[in-house]
Amino acid sequence: MNDIEKRVEQIAQEKESSFLETFRWLHRHPEKSLEEKETTAFIRQRLSDLGIELIPPFLETGAVGLLKGGKEGPCIALRCDIDALPVTEQSTCPFPSEHEGFMHACGHDTHVASLLCSAEILSELREEICGSVKFIFQPAEEINTGAISYISAGVLENPQVSACFSFHNSPEVPVGSVAVLPGPIMAGLHNIGIEITGQGGHGGIPHRNTDPVVAAAALIQSLQTVVSRNVSPTRAAVVSICSIQTDNGMVCNVIPEKVSMRGTVRYYSYEDKDLINRRIREISQGIGDAYGCKIEYSTFADLPITSNEPLPGQRSLYDVALKTVEGIGARAVCPDPSGGGDDFSHYALGTDNKPGVPSFFYWLGVRNDEKDCVYSWHSPHYQADPAAVVIGAKLFALSAFNAAEVF
């Protein structure tokens, strides 16, 4: 360990009990996207208490803090998401949600606690910081609008950010390990809508009608060939139809006029994204012609691939990330990418009017079988091992130090 690594470790050990209390408070007070007001007040007060400057962009929820170091250097951003989900908690966590109908079922409380605790570590080491550290507590990740809103409001400017780091917890990675992937780590995605229109009528006289339900069944089966017979078997992708609804409710003897379906597409290359969309349109057209129905296909809620592969003109942060994980004494692992998505992807890509910056996304291991920390994101049984918070705080803090050395 070098001197900074030793000091980060020492401060983290000294403050472990208070770090865990921060996590417990956040877990008990989950709030849904764009309504994270209590969480926002808690974050802003903690940053102010640490002498960290609160800076724009101030949206109604979330916070951005700036810690100026004692030496000249770049601005390194550390980002977390702060929103929870409308899920009723059923976990064995000893400090469950106190907000009925809501819980941190995706573990964003782990992210917020880690970033707040890294701010405590870095505030004690501010004279050793080269440049500045910008702490981004971003709302509305679960509805895929928070990152775009923050970037459009100038979160990567004034001062200009040179590199940005974030992580998501992973219940598939054991606590004490951190995933460091050099390429895609979370999928790109868009949701899909399919509207099938036939001619409704009596269920006992089907030859007088054009049945959109039968067309829907054929289409669902056929869409399973989009990946298996079009995408290279060396790559991964997903096409899932997740809901189907007719316009006649649960009537037993009425063939409906319309069937609506919703689903999701996941991919790890934009070439596959285009291929999948083309094949869905072609198959939909063919099924519609074969069954005498009109089929309309649409996409919405697009989210780019979260990848640690640098964009053209951007610097790779992989070596910095690997050095950081080794520096905090965690085990670096390289699991398969996740089919989930994260709007952190926008920090590298930017928006229509704001450029992105070199960015890196870790997975923080939170799995612990002995503590029942085994359930997937969005499950009512989900919980993270609290020990991950101290590891996450060190991960954030040392990322800022190590990145400053190369910018």
PEWO-V484973 format. One record per backbone hydrogen bond with DSSP energy under -1.0 kcal/mol. NH is the residue of the N-H (numbers start at 1). CO is the residue of the C=O. If there is no record, write none. Layout:
BEGIN
nh=NH co=CO
nh=NH co=CO
END
This chain:
BEGIN
nh=6 co=2
nh=7 co=3
nh=8 co=4
nh=9 co=5
nh=10 co=6
nh=11 co=7
nh=12 co=8
nh=13 co=9
nh=14 co=10
nh=15 co=11
nh=19 co=15
nh=20 co=16
nh=21 co=17
nh=22 co=18
nh=23 co=19
nh=24 co=20
nh=25 co=21
nh=26 co=22
nh=27 co=23
nh=28 co=24
nh=35 co=32
nh=37 co=35
nh=40 co=36
nh=41 co=37
nh=42 co=38
nh=43 co=39
nh=44 co=40
nh=45 co=41
nh=46 co=42
nh=47 co=43
nh=48 co=44
nh=49 co=45
nh=50 co=46
nh=51 co=48
nh=52 co=47
nh=53 co=66
nh=55 co=64
nh=63 co=137
nh=65 co=135
nh=66 co=53
nh=67 co=133
nh=69 co=131
nh=70 co=126
nh=71 co=129
nh=76 co=132
nh=77 co=163
nh=78 co=134
nh=79 co=165
nh=80 co=136
nh=82 co=138
nh=84 co=31
nh=85 co=103
nh=87 co=85
nh=90 co=380
nh=98 co=28
nh=102 co=99
nh=103 co=85
nh=105 co=103
nh=107 co=104
nh=111 co=107
nh=112 co=108
nh=113 co=109
nh=114 co=110
nh=115 co=111
nh=116 co=112
nh=117 co=113
nh=118 co=114
nh=119 co=115
nh=120 co=116
nh=121 co=117
nh=122 co=118
nh=123 co=119
nh=124 co=120
nh=128 co=125
nh=129 co=126
nh=131 co=71
nh=132 co=74
nh=133 co=67
nh=134 co=76
nh=135 co=65
nh=136 co=78
nh=137 co=63
nh=138 co=80
nh=144 co=141
nh=145 co=140
nh=146 co=140
nh=149 co=145
nh=150 co=146
nh=151 co=147
nh=152 co=148
nh=153 co=149
nh=154 co=151
nh=155 co=150
nh=157 co=154
nh=161 co=156
nh=162 co=75
nh=164 co=358
nh=165 co=77
nh=166 co=360
nh=168 co=362
nh=170 co=364
nh=173 co=170
nh=175 co=367
nh=177 co=174
nh=178 co=331
nh=179 co=363
nh=180 co=333
nh=185 co=306
nh=186 co=306
nh=187 co=338
nh=187 co=340
nh=188 co=267
nh=189 co=303
nh=190 co=265
nh=191 co=300
nh=192 co=263
nh=193 co=298
nh=194 co=261
nh=195 co=296
nh=196 co=259
nh=197 co=294
nh=198 co=257
nh=199 co=210
nh=201 co=255
nh=203 co=253
nh=205 co=202
nh=208 co=205
nh=209 co=206
nh=210 co=199
nh=215 co=211
nh=216 co=212
nh=217 co=213
nh=218 co=214
nh=219 co=215
nh=220 co=216
nh=221 co=217
nh=222 co=218
nh=223 co=219
nh=225 co=222
nh=226 co=223
nh=229 co=225
nh=231 co=227
nh=235 co=232
nh=238 co=266
nh=240 co=264
nh=242 co=262
nh=243 co=262
nh=245 co=260
nh=247 co=258
nh=251 co=248
nh=255 co=201
nh=259 co=196
nh=260 co=245
nh=261 co=194
nh=262 co=243
nh=263 co=192
nh=264 co=240
nh=265 co=190
nh=266 co=238
nh=267 co=188
nh=273 co=269
nh=274 co=270
nh=275 co=271
nh=276 co=272
nh=277 co=273
nh=278 co=274
nh=279 co=275
nh=280 co=276
nh=281 co=277
nh=282 co=278
nh=283 co=279
nh=284 co=280
nh=285 co=281
nh=286 co=282
nh=287 co=283
nh=288 co=284
nh=289 co=285
nh=290 co=286
nh=291 co=287
nh=293 co=288
nh=294 co=197
nh=296 co=195
nh=298 co=193
nh=300 co=191
nh=303 co=189
nh=306 co=186
nh=308 co=183
nh=314 co=311
nh=321 co=317
nh=322 co=318
nh=323 co=319
nh=324 co=320
nh=325 co=321
nh=326 co=322
nh=327 co=323
nh=328 co=324
nh=329 co=326
nh=330 co=325
nh=331 co=176
nh=333 co=178
nh=338 co=185
nh=345 co=342
nh=346 co=343
nh=347 co=344
nh=349 co=345
nh=350 co=346
nh=351 co=354
nh=357 co=347
nh=360 co=164
nh=362 co=166
nh=363 co=179
nh=364 co=168
nh=365 co=177
nh=366 co=170
nh=367 co=173
nh=368 co=373
nh=371 co=368
nh=372 co=369
nh=373 co=368
nh=374 co=372
nh=378 co=105
nh=379 co=376
nh=382 co=379
nh=385 co=366
nh=388 co=385
nh=389 co=386
nh=391 co=387
nh=392 co=388
nh=393 co=389
nh=394 co=390
nh=395 co=391
nh=396 co=392
nh=397 co=393
nh=398 co=394
nh=399 co=395
nh=400 co=396
nh=401 co=397
nh=402 co=398
nh=403 co=399
nh=404 co=400
nh=406 co=403
END
